[in-house]
């Protein structure tokens, strides 16, 4: 809920929404982090003015989060949100200095991206039955699109029919910050997309997303998440079973088959190579397995 003492929060969110073109989910995360911090300031420091906020106040909040068993990863995300907020206030000349300069992020243990094995993905599309009605066709195509392109859930939910380039067998994706990237698509995927569009319910509204329900209305992201989760449960025992795991699977399988890391970076829409390099660790683990199985001295 809005905090009346700090109208700068809404101004910052408007900036992210209209100028930076951030997605709804990203804006929601920023708002949650900022609301939590400023509610803490209201309750513990009697709502100090923006210019009065100090690094010690920020550290007090972080200490409380740590005592509540909030993970270092989550705390780092909140620190990042605060840094972006105060950077905006510097840019707009509301502040001359940021309290975040003296705030140190806690170290986090690097986690390898969780992914589904190649054989399990093959089994999903070859042997798992999908109903022949509109729901079944939509569900299967969504899973295939996630795995074939590595796109994010938000990107898929906003995908429009006009972003499918049948002539060049590619899909145009609008990623974070409204950045466009082009992903090549297989003949199988393009054929299924063409059939899907041909059978799309007549009730579909012009300009609506590509994926709709039987009534022609856009799907909810919760529905898509649920479909992916249920299907992955049929083929894998990994803990996480989400659309993002299919994105990890897409990238890991490309790397394991010798794809250039810069090409994978472009396909994923990463802004820095560091974000893509985590997939090289999975490749190394794969090589270790091959070595242990094949070498007589392993």
C-alpha positions as semicolon CSV with decimal commas, in nm:
position;residue;x (nm);y (nm);z (nm)
1;X;0,000;0,000;0,000
2;X;0,125;0,357;-0,072
3;X;0,313;0,532;0,208
4;X;0,193;0,896;0,212
5;X;0,510;1,026;0,378
6;X;0,715;0,915;0,076
7;X;0,559;1,020;-0,259
8;X;0,903;0,964;-0,415
9;X;0,832;0,588;-0,419
10;X;0,545;0,625;-0,667
11;X;0,745;0,873;-0,876
12;X;1,027;0,616;-0,899
13;X;0,785;0,335;-0,992
14;X;0,630;0,556;-1,262
15;X;0,978;0,619;-1,398
16;X;1,049;0,246;-1,414
17;X;0,712;0,177;-1,575
18;X;0,689;0,452;-1,836
19;X;1,050;0,541;-1,912
20;X;1,238;0,217;-1,845
21;X;0,942;0,002;-1,957
22;X;0,990;-0,254;-1,679
23;X;0,753;-0,550;-1,663
24;X;0,464;-0,575;-1,418
25;X;0,642;-0,848;-1,218
26;X;0,961;-0,641;-1,186
27;X;0,765;-0,334;-1,076
28;X;0,581;-0,546;-0,821
29;X;0,912;-0,668;-0,676
30;X;1,050;-0,313;-0,650
31;X;0,734;-0,188;-0,483
32;X;0,735;-0,473;-0,231
33;X;1,098;-0,409;-0,133
34;X;1,055;-0,032;-0,105
35;X;0,727;-0,057;0,089
36;X;0,890;-0,295;0,338
37;X;1,186;-0,063;0,393
38;X;0,984;0,254;0,434
39;X;0,728;0,087;0,661
40;X;1,026;-0,008;0,876
41;X;1,141;0,358;0,880
42;X;0,791;0,471;0,978
43;X;0,770;0,224;1,268
44;X;1,130;0,243;1,395
45;X;1,248;0,595;1,313
46;X;0,924;0,797;1,305
47;X;0,925;0,843;0,926
48;X;1,245;1,044;0,870
49;X;1,261;1,272;0,567
50;X;1,426;1,137;0,252
51;X;1,738;1,349;0,307
52;X;1,769;1,223;0,667
53;X;1,783;0,852;0,580
54;X;2,127;0,716;0,669
55;X;2,325;0,403;0,599
56;X;2,284;0,300;0,964
57;X;1,905;0,302;0,920
58;X;1,942;0,080;0,614
59;X;2,173;-0,157;0,801
60;X;1,923;-0,174;1,090
61;X;1,656;-0,290;0,847
62;X;1,891;-0,547;0,691
63;X;1,979;-0,678;1,037
64;X;1,610;-0,726;1,111
65;X;1,566;-0,915;0,783
66;X;1,858;-1,140;0,872
67;X;1,712;-1,209;1,218
68;X;1,389;-1,310;1,043
69;X;1,588;-1,576;0,853
70;X;1,553;-1,399;0,518
71;X;1,808;-1,550;0,277
72;X;2,116;-1,358;0,163
73;X;1,990;-1,384;-0,193
74;X;1,662;-1,209;-0,102
75;X;1,844;-0,947;0,106
76;X;2,072;-0,869;-0,189
77;X;1,768;-0,818;-0,410
78;X;1,628;-0,569;-0,159
79;X;1,961;-0,387;-0,141
80;X;1,960;-0,366;-0,521
81;X;1,610;-0,215;-0,513
82;X;1,720;0,049;-0,262
83;X;2,032;0,131;-0,463
84;X;1,822;0,185;-0,776
85;X;1,576;0,403;-0,584
86;X;1,841;0,629;-0,431
87;X;2,028;0,645;-0,763
88;X;1,707;0,779;-0,917
89;X;1,683;1,042;-0,642
90;X;2,039;1,150;-0,722
91;X;1,954;1,170;-1,091
92;X;1,646;1,385;-1,023
93;X;1,849;1,599;-0,780
94;X;1,625;1,519;-0,485
95;X;1,940;1,403;-0,301
96;X;2,305;1,497;-0,326
97;X;2,432;1,173;-0,171
98;X;2,305;0,819;-0,133
99;X;2,302;0,628;0,199
100;X;2,375;0,307;0,007
101;X;2,746;0,386;-0,041
102;X;2,836;0,236;0,296
103;X;2,601;-0,064;0,269
104;X;2,773;-0,394;0,193
105;X;2,582;-0,681;0,034
106;X;2,610;-1,020;0,210
107;X;2,794;-1,293;0,024
108;X;2,577;-1,555;-0,140
109;X;2,665;-1,909;-0,237
110;X;2,653;-1,951;-0,613
111;X;2,385;-2,195;-0,719
112;X;2,397;-2,380;-1,047
113;X;2,088;-2,338;-1,263
114;X;1,850;-2,632;-1,222
115;X;1,753;-2,794;-1,551
116;X;1,568;-3,093;-1,695
117;X;1,777;-3,362;-1,864
118;X;1,761;-3,379;-2,243
119;X;1,612;-3,732;-2,239
120;X;1,338;-3,621;-2,001
121;X;1,244;-3,332;-2,228
122;X;1,230;-3,571;-2,524
123;X;1,003;-3,803;-2,324
124;X;0,775;-3,510;-2,239
125;X;0,699;-3,433;-2,602
126;X;0,716;-3,790;-2,739
127;X;0,529;-3,995;-2,479
128;X;0,328;-3,768;-2,248
129;X;-0,034;-3,745;-2,370
130;X;-0,195;-3,406;-2,427
131;X;-0,567;-3,374;-2,484
132;X;-0,676;-3,300;-2,841
133;X;-0,892;-3,002;-2,737
134;X;-0,787;-2,635;-2,740
135;X;-0,646;-2,651;-2,387
136;X;-0,426;-2,949;-2,471
137;X;-0,295;-2,790;-2,790
138;X;-0,223;-2,464;-2,609
139;X;-0,049;-2,639;-2,320
140;X;0,180;-2,847;-2,546
141;X;0,271;-2,552;-2,768
142;X;0,354;-2,334;-2,468
143;X;0,589;-2,600;-2,328
144;X;0,753;-2,642;-2,668
145;X;0,794;-2,266;-2,707
146;X;0,954;-2,228;-2,363
147;X;1,201;-2,508;-2,431
148;X;1,272;-2,411;-2,793
149;X;1,334;-2,040;-2,732
150;X;1,432;-1,999;-2,365
151;X;1,193;-1,707;-2,327
152;X;1,078;-1,588;-1,986
153;X;0,722;-1,635;-1,856
154;X;0,649;-1,260;-1,884
155;X;0,779;-1,259;-2,242
156;X;0,557;-1,548;-2,341
157;X;0,251;-1,395;-2,176
158;X;0,298;-1,074;-2,376
159;X;0,384;-1,247;-2,706
160;X;0,166;-1,124;-2,994
161;X;0,092;-1,309;-3,321
162;X;0,275;-1,034;-3,511
163;X;0,600;-1,128;-3,338
164;X;0,606;-1,463;-3,517
165;X;0,807;-1,423;-3,840
166;X;0,708;-1,724;-4,051
167;X;0,903;-1,608;-4,358
168;X;1,234;-1,614;-4,170
169;X;1,146;-1,887;-3,916
170;X;1,211;-1,671;-3,611
171;X;1,037;-1,519;-3,311
172;X;1,078;-1,157;-3,199
173;X;1,078;-1,129;-2,821
174;X;1,041;-0,814;-2,613
175;X;1,254;-0,870;-2,305
176;X;1,349;-0,669;-1,998
177;X;1,361;-0,295;-2,055
178;X;1,158;-0,346;-2,373
179;X;1,469;-0,475;-2,553
180;X;1,391;-0,675;-2,863
181;X;1,579;-0,991;-2,952
182;X;1,529;-1,240;-3,232
183;X;1,531;-1,616;-3,170
184;X;1,546;-1,868;-3,456
185;X;1,276;-2,136;-3,447
186;X;1,266;-2,495;-3,570
187;X;1,047;-2,609;-3,858
188;X;0,839;-2,814;-3,610
189;X;0,775;-2,513;-3,387
190;X;0,687;-2,284;-3,678
191;X;0,443;-2,541;-3,817
192;X;0,268;-2,578;-3,482
193;X;0,249;-2,201;-3,437
194;X;0,095;-2,168;-3,785
195;X;-0,166;-2,434;-3,707
196;X;-0,240;-2,276;-3,369
197;X;-0,304;-1,935;-3,523
198;X;-0,525;-2,089;-3,792
199;X;-0,742;-2,256;-3,526
200;X;-0,745;-1,960;-3,285
201;X;-1,098;-1,895;-3,146
202;X;-1,293;-1,641;-3,350
203;X;-1,372;-1,458;-3,025
204;X;-1,005;-1,357;-2,984
205;X;-0,977;-0,981;-2,953
206;X;-0,758;-0,798;-3,204
207;X;-0,425;-0,709;-3,044
208;X;-0,458;-0,977;-2,775
209;X;-0,164;-1,204;-2,684
210;X;-0,088;-1,511;-2,891
211;X;-0,204;-1,758;-2,627
212;X;-0,572;-1,749;-2,534
213;X;-0,826;-1,984;-2,376
214;X;-1,126;-2,149;-2,542
215;X;-1,323;-1,823;-2,510
216;X;-1,050;-1,626;-2,686
217;X;-0,941;-1,449;-2,365
218;X;-0,574;-1,409;-2,261
219;X;-0,437;-1,674;-2,026
220;X;-0,331;-1,598;-1,670
221;X;0,038;-1,647;-1,586
222;X;-0,069;-1,865;-1,290
223;X;-0,243;-2,100;-1,533
224;X;0,067;-2,132;-1,751
225;X;0,289;-2,184;-1,446
226;X;0,056;-2,458;-1,324
227;X;0,064;-2,637;-1,659
228;X;0,443;-2,637;-1,670
229;X;0,471;-2,750;-1,309
230;X;0,229;-3,041;-1,358
231;X;0,396;-3,160;-1,678
232;X;0,749;-3,147;-1,541
233;X;0,635;-3,355;-1,244
234;X;0,562;-3,632;-1,495
235;X;0,921;-3,651;-1,623
236;X;1,160;-3,521;-1,354
237;X;1,219;-3,527;-0,979
238;X;1,408;-3,195;-0,955
239;X;1,277;-2,962;-0,684
240;X;1,194;-2,665;-0,906
241;X;0,946;-2,720;-1,185
242;X;0,874;-2,382;-1,342
243;X;0,887;-2,202;-1,677
244;X;1,226;-2,062;-1,573
245;X;1,359;-2,416;-1,538
246;X;1,273;-2,468;-1,906
247;X;1,474;-2,154;-1,982
248;X;1,767;-2,305;-1,788
249;X;1,720;-2,631;-1,978
250;X;1,727;-2,449;-2,312
251;X;2,055;-2,275;-2,225
252;X;2,222;-2,575;-2,063
253;X;2,142;-2,810;-2,351
254;X;2,280;-2,555;-2,599
255;X;2,603;-2,521;-2,399
256;X;2,637;-2,897;-2,354
257;X;2,616;-2,935;-2,732
258;X;2,895;-2,687;-2,797
259;X;2,704;-2,361;-2,855
260;X;2,913;-2,043;-2,834
261;X;2,854;-1,865;-2,504
262;X;2,808;-1,527;-2,675
263;X;2,538;-1,678;-2,897
264;X;2,360;-1,819;-2,590
265;X;2,388;-1,477;-2,424
266;X;2,211;-1,317;-2,722
267;X;1,941;-1,585;-2,733
268;X;1,866;-1,540;-2,361
269;X;1,872;-1,160;-2,381
270;X;2,132;-1,125;-2,104
271;X;2,286;-0,779;-2,071
272;X;2,620;-0,917;-1,946
273;X;2,819;-1,230;-2,016
274;X;2,849;-1,299;-1,642
275;X;2,480;-1,396;-1,628
276;X;2,535;-1,653;-1,903
277;X;2,856;-1,797;-1,763
278;X;2,669;-1,987;-1,491
279;X;2,569;-2,235;-1,763
280;X;2,934;-2,322;-1,829
281;X;2,942;-2,481;-1,482
282;X;2,668;-2,722;-1,587
283;X;2,870;-2,801;-1,899
284;X;3,176;-2,881;-1,687
285;X;2,967;-3,107;-1,465
286;X;2,842;-3,285;-1,778
287;X;3,202;-3,335;-1,897
288;X;3,295;-3,481;-1,557
289;X;3,014;-3,737;-1,589
290;X;3,133;-3,835;-1,937
291;X;3,492;-3,864;-1,812
292;X;3,396;-4,077;-1,513
293;X;3,193;-4,314;-1,729
294;X;3,437;-4,342;-2,020
295;X;3,792;-4,318;-1,884
296;X;3,946;-4,638;-1,741
297;X;4,138;-4,442;-1,477
298;X;3,847;-4,222;-1,368
